[in-house]
Amino acid sequence: MVIFTLAPAYSGEMELDVLKSRWNEVLDFVLAENRIAWLAFFDARLVSLRDSTLTLDYSDPAKLGGGHDFAAVRNPAHVELLKRAISEVTGIEMEIV
């Protein structure tokens, strides 16, 4: 799993359903900038948004025997692009921990 923490400037509760409803827009933004980054985040499942922390899950039993560790191979430029996409689409700044 990858965990994103919303920056302190975040005010108010954003429902996970709202982010899920805009996730395709976020992915479209990433795709327009970098197809490889889009591939890195395309399979992510939005699991929870609690206490300003967004959790993504990459486990998909239909694809892999036991998930994979994205944290070990993530490209910092791709992570920055995802953060920018979320900011542009939703107006929310996130930091990655």
Stockholm file with secondary structure:
# STOCKHOLM 1.0

chainA/1-97         MVIFTLAPAYSGEMELDVLKSRWNEVLDFVLAENRIAWLAFFDARLVSLRDSTLTLDYSDPAKLGGGHDFAAVRNPAHVELLKRAISEVTGIEMEIV
#=GR chainA/1-97 SS CEEEEECTTCCSCCCHHHHHHHHHHHHHHHHHHCHHHHHHHHTCEEEEEETTEEEEECCCTTTSSSCCCHHHHCCHHHHHHHHHHHHHHHCCCEEEC
#=GC SS_cons        CEEEEECTTCCSCCCHHHHHHHHHHHHHHHHHHCHHHHHHHHTCEEEEEETTEEEEECCCTTTSSSCCCHHHHCCHHHHHHHHHHHHHHHCCCEEEC
//
